[in-house]
Amino acid sequence: MIALKHKTYPSLIISEEKIQILLLDKTGKRASRLAEERLEPSVITGGEVKNGEKLSQSLLRLFQAAKIDKREVVVGIPENKCYTKILSMPLLRIDELTEAVEWEAETYLPVPADQVYMDWKIISEEKNHINILLIAVAKEIIDGYTAALEAAHLTPVAFETTALSLVRLIEKEGKRAVILELQREHAVLTLTKGKLIEASSIVSLAGEEGEAGLPYLIQTIQKMLAFYETKHQDEEKVQTIYVCGEGASQEAIDEIGKGSGREVKPCPLPIENLPKGRELSFAVASSLAQKEIEEPKNVRTINLLPPKLQEAFDVKQNQWINKYLFAIATGVTATVAIAALGTQVFLGGVAAKLESEKLTLAPLPQETGEAIKETERLNRNGRTIVEVGSGRTFPQTRLAVLLPNIPEGVAVVSLTLDENQKKLKLVGKARTRTVLLKFRENIEGTDMFSEATLPLSSIEQAENIDFIMNIKMN
């Protein structure tokens, strides 16, 4: 699938309290259209759509009010039933990394993997490992939104949780911080560092045991900070709390700062032309509108779009690409035809001139013609022999390349060579995972072999590994 980040989609934020829609102008830095509508309490409860008909009606009204005719949207959803995990993985190839992450997810998720939509992205690469951000959301949450969107004749191209949108607002700061979206009845609280999401939760401002409002939220912030800073005493402390949302008044900022003992300030906004005095209430919608839209399997972004929707969107996208290429091909064909016509006219003039100047030549003897044909046949056969011979690689040549690339600590027990299929299968034993991965790297660094694959089972152990390696030959 071709990357879609060059296109602008309306961002649609759906929470239990309200819906917001925002569309950027062509520069991608200014809001051109926006609108919002509050929802009745019974429409969405606990992040799950309870009344899809009312939600779809609200969506239709909202798009009409904003005068937006685009039907493909990027959707932001609440954190309810969202699972976030940072995974540290060995340095693997992308295809192996995908398999390894799915295997790890089965271990960490509190629910079976077939009950969630899941995606991940690489957030950093260290010397000996890769850090992965894994996000999973219960299927019933996303399926409920999908049904309401489709009823409103809208097509989602991406789903993203509120925490991901919030983190994008401050990830360039690169420091450990808390970012808080403060609404009337709830708050989304996220502990982050750069692109990392270290903790995220929804806090009801109704509180517990009689506590309510900002005092309860401040108490929750204090508990979160105390827990993480006790657990990670040697790491950077949180110095700043960033606040956005319709509840982010100056009074609220001052009270949170006093109660938490940290610097509290409005979160940075990525776009301009937002409603004066209400800019912070559209912070999450602004962030979502600038999201780079890629298909879920892209390892640099997260998209929780269900596979069924992705397949349908791929078909539509490919149809558009084919039309685009056909238009280009038609233009090129027309240009070539015009050029060919001009060339034909020119050559016609040259031919007429040569015709007037041609000399009468005597025909060649029959023996001469037969000799020429035989010479051409022998030349063709000779070229064929040379081409076949030069394209053939003997097993001894392949072994001569393979053997010097076997590092110390790796023993090859058996070797199966299939020249027809261009495949080589090695079975052996490696002292450590590191030396085995080094062996694979050596092989892929040669001109003789193009790709070496290790099953996940071959690299699960750290030491004394029995491995099978399948190699494609050039």
N, C-alpha and C positions, 0 to 999 in steps of 0.2 A: 504493500500500500504506500502511496506517495504521501509525504508529510503534509499536514494541513495547516501548519502554523502561520502560513502567509495569508490565510483567510480570516475574516472577522466574523465571529458568531455572537449573538446575544448571550450574555451571562444571566442565568436564572437562579436566584437564591430562594430555596424553599425551607422554611423553618416551621415550628409549631405555631408561631405567632403571626407570620406574614410572608408575603412573596415580594421579591424585588426583581426587576429586570433592568438591564443596562446594556446599551450598545455603543461601542466606540466609533469615532469617525475614522476616516481612511488613514490618518496619521497613527492611530493606535494609542494616542496620548490624551485624547479629550473625549468626554462623554457627549454623544450626539442625541441619544434618546434614553429616557429612563422613566420608570413608574413603579409604584408599590401599592399593595393592597393587603389589609389585615385579614387574617383568617379567624373563623369561629373556632373556639377551643376544641370542638368535637371533630374537626376535620383531620388533624394529625395529632396523635397521642404517642408519646414515647418514641418519636421519630418515625412511626409507622402510619401510613395512610389508612384512615378509618372510613372516610367518606370521599371516595374517588370522584364521584359525580360533582360534588361541590368544589373540589379542588380544580377539576377540569374547567368548570364554569368560571372560576376566578381567573384561571390562566387565560381563557379566551377574552375576558373583559380587560385584563391587564395588557395584552398585546394590542388590543384595539385602542385602548387609552394612550399607549405609547406610540401608536401608529407605526408599528414594526411589522413588516410583511415577511421577514425571514422566518422560516419554519424549523431550521436546524439550530439547536441550542446546546450550550454548555451548562450543566446543572450542578449546583452546589447543594449538598444534603447535610443534615445534622450529624453529630458524632454518635448518636444512639446506635448501639450494637455494632460499633466500629472497633476493630482490633488492630493495634499498632505494635510493631516489633522491629528492633534493630538486630540484624543478623550479621555476624562476622564469618565470612566464607573464605576458603582457600582460593588461590589464584587459579581459576578455571576458565576454559573457553566458554563463550556465551551459551552454546547449546547444553554443555554440561552444567553450567551455572543454573540454568532454568530448571533442570531436573533436580539439582541439589536443593534449590530454594523450595520447590514444591514438597520435597521430602522433609525438609526442616519444618515447613509450615504445619505439616501433619502433627509434629511434636509439640509445637508452641500454641497452636490455636485451641481455645477452650471448647470449640465445637467442631464437628466433622468438616473437612475441607469442602465436601460437596454441598454444604449448606451456606456457603459464602461466595461472593464474587471477590476475587483477590488479584492484586497486582503489586509489583515491586519495582524499585529503581536503584541503580548504583549511586550512592551519595559521596563516596570517597574511595580511593584506591591507595592502599599502603604498600610497603615493601613486600610483606608476606601474606597479605589478606585483602579482601574487598569488603567494605561495609555496605549493607543492603538495608533499605527502608521498605518494610513489608506492610501493606495496608489490606485489610479484609473487612467487608461489610456484609451483614446477613442478607441473604437473597430476598427475604420478604420485604425488607426495607426498599431496596432498589426496584424490585418488581412492582411494588405499589406505586412508586413515582412514575415508572415507565408506563403503566396502564393509564394513569391520569393524563400524562403528556400525550400519549397517542390518541386518547379521546378528545383532546384539544387540538388535534392535527399538528402536533409538534414532534420532532424527531431528535432525541438526544444523541450527540456525537461524543460526549464525555460526561462522566460523573466524577465529582471530587468532594471530599469531606471538608468541613469548615476549617479544621486544623491545618490542612494542607494549604488552603488559601491564606490563612493567617500567617503561616510561616513564610510564605513567599514575600509578604510585605516587609519582613525584617531580616531575611536570610543574608543580605549583603553586609549587614552589621558584623556577622561572624562571631558574635559573643553569646554566651549563655544568657538567656533572658526569659521573661514570662510575657506572653501576649494574650490579651483578654478582650473578647468581644462581649460587650455588656448590653443586654437587651432589657426589656421591661420586666420579664418574668424569669429569665434564665441568663446564664453567662457561659461562654465556652472558654475554658482555661487551658492554656497550652504552654508547657515548658519546652524550650527549644534552644538549639545552638546551631547556627548556620542552617543547613538543610535538615538537620536532625530533629525529630520529634521525640523527646525523652518521656513526655507524659502528656495526656490530653483527656479532658473530661468535661461533661456538662454539669453545671451547678445550678440547681433550682433556687431561685431567690426566695422561695417560700420557706426554705430552711427546714430544720428539724427541731423538735422539742420546743416549739414556741419561738425559736430564733428565725429572723427573716431579713431580707434585704441586704444592704451592703455589709452590715456587721457579720452576717453569716458568711458572705463571700470572702471578706477579709480573713476570717478565721480559717476558711478552707485554703486560702493562699498561704497563710502562715504554716499550716500543717504540711502542705506540699513542699514548701521550701525547706522546712526543718527536716523532713524525711530525706529528701535528695541530698541536701548538704551534709547531713550526718553520714549518709551512705557513701558519698563521694567527697570526703574531707580534703583530699589532695587536689581536687579539681577546681576550676574557676567557679566563683560564687556568682549568684544573680545580683546584678547591680541595678537593673532597670526593669520596670514593668511598663509595657506599651498597652494603651487602651484604645479601643474603637467601639463602634456600635451606637445605637440611638441613645443609650444611657450614659455615654461618655461625656458628661457635663464637667465643667471645671470644678464644681462642688464634689462630684464623685471622684475625680482625679485627686483632689486634695485629701479627701477622706481615706482613700486607698493608700496614698503615700504615707499619711500619718499612722495608719494602722499596721502597715507592713514594714515600715522603716526603710523603704527603698525609694529610689527615684522613680516617679511615675510621670509619664508624658504621653501625649497623643501619638498613635502610630503613624509612620510616614505614609502618605498617599501617592500612588503611582500615576494618577491621571488628574487632569484639570477639568474645569467646567462642571463641577458638582454643585448641587443646590447650596447656596450660601447659608452658613450656620448649621448645615446638616451633612457636611462632607463626611464626617466619621461614620455616619449611619450607612454609607454606601462603600465602606472600605473593603469588605469581603467581596462584594459584587465587582468592585474595581479590580481587585487582584485576580478574580476568576476570569474576567474579561480578557486579561492579558496572558492567560495560560496558553502554553504551547500545546496544541492538540496533536497528539500522535496516537496510533493504535496501541492497545494494551501491551503488546509484546515488545514495544520499544523499551530498552533498558535504562533510558535516561529520564523518563517521565512516568507518571502514574495515571492510569485511566481505568476506572472501575466499570466501564461499559460492558454489559453482558455479551458473551460471544455471539448470540443470535443476532443482536442488533449490529454488532461489528461486521458480521458476514453480510447483512443486508446493505450496510453502508458501503462496504467494499465493492459490492456489485454496482451500486449507483455511482460510486467514484470512478470505477473502471469504465463505465459507460460514458461518463463525462470526459475522461482522458482519451477514450477512443474517438469521440466526436472531435475533440481538440486536435488530435493527431491527424484525423481525416481532413480537417480544414487546412492544416499545414501542408499535408501531402497534396491536396487539391491545388493550393497556391503554388507549390513547387512544380507540380506537373504542368500547370499553365505557363509558368515562366520558362520551363524547359522546352515546351512546345513552341513558344514564340521564338526562343533562341534557335531551335532546330529549323524552323521555317526560314529564318534569316540565313542560316548556314546553307540550307538547301538552295536558296536563291543564288548565294555566292558561288557554291560549287557548280551550280548549273552553268554559270558564266565561264568558270574555269574549264569545265568539260567541253563547252562549245569551242573555246579557243584551242584546246588540245586537238579536238576533232579536225579543226581546219589545218593544223600543223602536223598531223600524224604521218608517219612514214609507212610504206608498205613493206612488211617483213615476210621472208619466206618461212613456211611452216617447218617445225623441227622434225627430224626423222623419227619413226616409230620406236626404234631401239633406244633413242635418247630419252624418250618419255618413260619407257619401262624402267630404265636404269634410275631415273630420278625417283620414281615411286618406290622402288626397292630400297634406295638410300634413305628415304623418309621413314619407311617401316622399321629399318634397323635402328635409326636414331630414336624412334619412339620406344622401342623395346629397351634400348640402352638406358634411356631416361627412367623408365619404369623400374628397372633393376636397381639403379642407383637410389631412387626414392625409397623403395621398399627396404633396401639394405640400410640406408641411413636412419630410417624410422624405427628400426628394430633394436631392442636392448636385450642383451643376453643376461641370464640369471647371475652369472659370475660378476657382471658389471654392477648389478644392483647390490649384491652382497659386499662388493668392494667398497661401496658407498656407505652401506648400513653399519658394518662391523666397527669402523673407527669411531662411530657416533654413539656406541654403547658405553655409558659412563661406568666408572667403578661403583659397585654396589648393585648393578643390574646383571642378571643372568638370564639369557634366552635359552629356554628348554627345547622349544620346537618352532618350526617356521613352515608356513604353507604359502606357496606362491601360485597365483592364478594370473597368467599373462593375458588371457582373453578378457577377463573382467578387470584387469589392472588393479588387482587387490593383493595385499600381503597381510597375513595374519601371524602375529607373534604371541607365543605363550611363554611366560617366564616368571621370575621372582625378583622383587626389588627390596633392598634393605629398608628404605624409607620412602614416604610419599614424595618428599622433595626431590630425591634423586630420580624417581620415576617420572615426575613432571619435567625434570631436566632432560631426560631421555626423549620424551615426546617433543620438547622444544628443539632438540638437536636434529631430530628427523625432519621436522617441518621447516627447518632452516636450510635444507638441501634442495637442489634443483631436481633431484630424482623422485622425491616424494612430495605430495601436495597437502595431505591432511592425515593426522593420526588421531584416532578416537579411542578413549578409555571409558568403558562403562563405569557408572557411578559406584558399582560394587567393588571396582578395582582400586578406588581411592578412599574408601570409607575408613580403612585402617591407617594409622600413622606409620607403622613399622611392619617388617616381615610380610610384604604384600604379594599375594599371588595375583598376577595380572594377565589380562588378554588385551592386546592392542591391534586394532584394525587400521591398516594404512592404505591410502589411495596412492597409486603410482602414476607419475606423469608419462 
